[in-house]
Amino acid sequence: MPKITVISHEIVKELLPFEQAFAIVEAAFTEFHQRKSQLYPAVREMVPDHHGIFGIKSSYLLEDRCIGLKAGGFWSKNTERQKMNHQSTMLLFDAETGEPVCLLDANYVTIARTAAAGAVAAKHLARKDSSVISVIGSGTQARAQVDGLLRLFPIKEVVVYSRNAESANDFVRQLLDKGMSARYTCSPEEAVRTGDIVVTTTPSFSPIVQTSWIKEGTHINAVGSDTKGKRELLINRPLDKVVCDVWEQCSIMGEVQHGFPRTELYAELGQITSGDKAGREHPKETTLFDATGLSIQDVKTAFHVYKQAKINGLGQTITL
Ligand SMILES: NC(=O)c1ccc[n+]([C@@H]2O[C@H](COP(=O)([O-])OP(=O)(O)OC[C@H]3O[C@@H](n4cnc5c(N)ncnc54)[C@H](O)[C@@H]3O)[C@@H](O)[C@H]2O)c1
């Protein structure tokens, strides 16, 4: 009978400091480019009766001999119930036998691996001297993305625009409490015109940000669009380098689904993290990372948590 390690949200959090998540996710992109992992087709469907989006993402890490899946999605009314809008759970399998080995809460895995992907993309694509982050949205991802970027760049100010001014102001207060300079703006255009790094983190289905607003040298991390129909950007001024996590997924769920031609894609992120293609080459370049969230990020991160839990005797073991 297979034995499964069950790992709670709190333990995942304890075992996944940002620096660790960053290194794991950067390696996951490189390994994918080097064909050391495989992505299986993702499922992403609307659940209109309950204002939800349900998805299953799975992949196979060849060297770790691990297959994993994450099931869950985004329920937009959950905030009213004091629950997170994002809800997900993961299951890992031994690739040799197909037996399940680990069941874990994946809400924190999603937060950590998405913040890490944004930070990895910015490390390679943003100007090293980026000093202003402009963030669109003020929810879970906005906070995690900013937290990651603050660790990498000499940030002097964070500018927050969100549809929900109360939540935006709460986020600003949180940043001020940490000693950061931060402010709310009611104009997305003003936010975008100010930023060296612009991060979009809303579940919007129509553009909030126009690329004609950005200044020379700006990098955009587009994080919110991860479903068919979602859209935060209007690309009405061409960007020098557009990078996807992976084209096949982004062309269905990401910003580039809205008519951006494959021929104009500069690279997938793994080509850059592996050193096969250059990241930023000039201070004036404008760059975009279209992030839809890959299963390899989830599974590589969860596999690390599973290994650490085993080493440290954490989690509960159950027999099926
Ligand atoms: N790319 C990825 O890997 C990845 C990973 C996780 C989440 N996501 C996506 O990121 C988005 C945000 O997720 P979250 O967990 O932070 O959600 P959240 O509900 O915690 O936050 C969403 C924020 O966006 C704001 N907002 C909503 N519509 C807006 C609009 N039209 N204009 C301005 N602000 C608006 C809300 O007020 C809120 O502050 C979702 O679309 C989610 O599916 C992507």
The ligand as an ORCA input file, in Angstrom:
! r2SCAN-3c Opt
* xyz 0 1
  N       0.956     33.869    -13.956
  C       0.900     33.082    -12.911
  O       1.706     32.187    -12.722
  C      -0.157     33.361    -11.882
  C      -0.062     32.769    -10.613
  C      -1.015     33.086     -9.653
  C      -2.050     33.961     -9.966
  N      -2.150     34.454    -11.229
  C      -3.220     35.353    -11.615
  O      -2.921     36.621    -11.063
  C      -4.136     37.345    -10.861
  C      -4.180     37.910     -9.453
  O      -4.147     36.860     -8.522
  P      -4.220     37.199     -6.949
  O      -4.126     35.888     -6.261
  O      -3.264     38.278     -6.618
  O      -5.707     37.765     -6.853
  P      -6.316     38.751     -5.728
  O      -7.780     38.596     -5.828
  O      -5.649     38.498     -4.439
  O      -5.880     40.198     -6.235
  C      -6.378     40.772     -7.426
  C      -6.181     42.290     -7.336
  O      -6.512     42.880     -8.579
  C      -7.379     44.022     -8.345
  N      -8.186     44.168     -9.561
  C      -9.096     43.320    -10.056
  N      -9.568     43.780    -11.226
  C      -8.928     44.959    -11.466
  C      -8.965     45.917    -12.514
  N      -9.757     45.737    -13.568
  N      -8.172     47.011    -12.410
  C      -7.335     47.181    -11.366
  N      -7.261     46.298    -10.339
  C      -8.036     45.203    -10.396
  C      -8.164     43.633     -7.116
  O      -8.689     44.782     -6.499
  C      -7.070     42.964     -6.296
  O      -6.282     43.934     -5.639
  C      -5.260     36.356    -11.198
  O      -5.681     36.557    -12.522
  C      -4.589     35.016    -11.061
  O      -5.237     33.997    -11.800
  C      -1.209     34.198    -12.175
*
